[in-house]
Amino acid sequence: MLHVGLDLSRRRLDVCVLSDEAELVEELAAPPDLDGLRYLVSKLARHGEPVRAVIESMTGARFVHDTLEQLGWDVLIADAQRVKGLAPLACKTDRVDSRVLAVLSHRNLVPAIWLPDPRVRSEREQARFRLHLVKHKSMLKHRIHATLMTFGHPCPVTDLFGLEGRNLLERLEIPPPWRETLDASLYLIDYLESEIHAIERELRASGADHRYVPLLLTVPGIGWVLAFTIAAEIGDITRFASAKKLVGYTGLCPRVRQSGESDHRGPLSKQGPRYLRWAMLEATMHALRHPAYAERYQRNKQRLGKQRGARVAQVDLARKLTEAIWHMLTTNQPFDPAAAGGATFRLAA
């Protein structure tokens, strides 16, 4: 077998090829496009041996992975952070990086990541793009509020972007070019809302056939959008051996540094998909009023004080919700907080 390390950059793909005896076969480079990958496969085909390639997780890695697998290679995507831990480099170049990946393949030490199938990827793209549009809509609204403050106009209405608020914005005397930017912002907000509603209709239609979404809808604080987002970001629940593993995947656990008698708990690790972390914290804002969690939330909030109590208590509750979701999806049962035991964490944020 040939062990191939691939270091991807914007303009080229550096390649290192090792034999099963760890001998250097060749080093070359190819364009990171379809023709370049076909050339690479045909060039190594003359050796007549199966190929296992390794590429670090980054933008463009999935295209390389999918293309080379279609052309007959076995391709792994390695966790970039864990690769650095396994092979810290004093001299870091693209050629050295490709050789490191080839060596990891030869020694069976590749920290491979789970790669979702095309269906899960498309579900994630739908949910993530909706969140992207919501973020831009919020930025435009904040800009309009800032414009009103700039010219000393109060906001007496509850919803500035409802019917009464729109009438108020039309009557206000705002000089150019701020008037033009305000009108353009309102137009873009309306357009983004129409796009968001269209995506939400697609999510609802897709979620009706998803095996996880009906279960997630029974969790307090989780509606259609959050249920679809959480289901897409988790993918296959069986890849998490325990509730702890799923909580760790969300990045809601504190960083831990232990040495001898010292035990330091730092801020959240924030590893894993930020969209899943956002969805769990968003659900927490509603779940903290649910009878199953309200008492725990208030107790932690009061114990930790005004400065950080609310935030840390919300993170703790998000972890408990994540544990409950793991139990639900692995047993195919609706929400039952009494049945979702799970581990406890020292609070830190």
C-alpha angles and dihedrals in degrees: 000000000000118000112211126193116201123197110189126205133162096271107023147024114224112210131198119186123198129183125229087265090058091249119145109253098178145318122221144148133230137180111269093237134097095271092047092051092048089051090051093051093047091048094054094040090079090072089065094218133119115260131221114189131190127202129176120248109262141117108307095020093108092055090052091045095050095043096048092046090053087052092054106268128127104234129188126192111216126211103251095211094050091047088058089052093050095044115023110187131215090191115036119191132144091255093050091047092054091049092050091054091049091051091050089053092049091051094043091239099123110140091216121192127219111260117208119228121249093266093055090044092055091048090052092049092053094050094042094049090052089054089048091055092046090053092053092047090053091050091054092050091051089051092054092049089050090052091054091050091049091060097038098252114148121215106233095170126083095226113034091189098049125091095280092044093050090053089051092051091052092053097047117104106230120163124234136296089027091057091055093048091048092052091046090050091052090050091051092047090055091047093049091049091054090050092047092051090050091052091047090054089053091048091052092050092047094043092057089072097038114108094215102044098072089052093047091052088067091063114098112253096019120112132171097289096047092042092054092044093050093046092050094047094048094047106177113013092201090074088071110075094196143006088260090060092053092047089051090050090057091058091231093124122098120250110259126208115180129175122160109310095350120096117178123185114197136178123311115297091226091200120147128039112340090208091063090047090051092049093051093048090047091052089048092062088065099033093057088075093051115107090237093061109016095090093048092048095050092046094053092042093054094042094054097045136234098293099063106353098100095047096046092045089053092052090049090051091048088056091051090050090050091052090050090050091052091053091046096050096042093049096034091232131134123251115304114159092191091060095048103081107158132153130306127233134205106249116252134147 
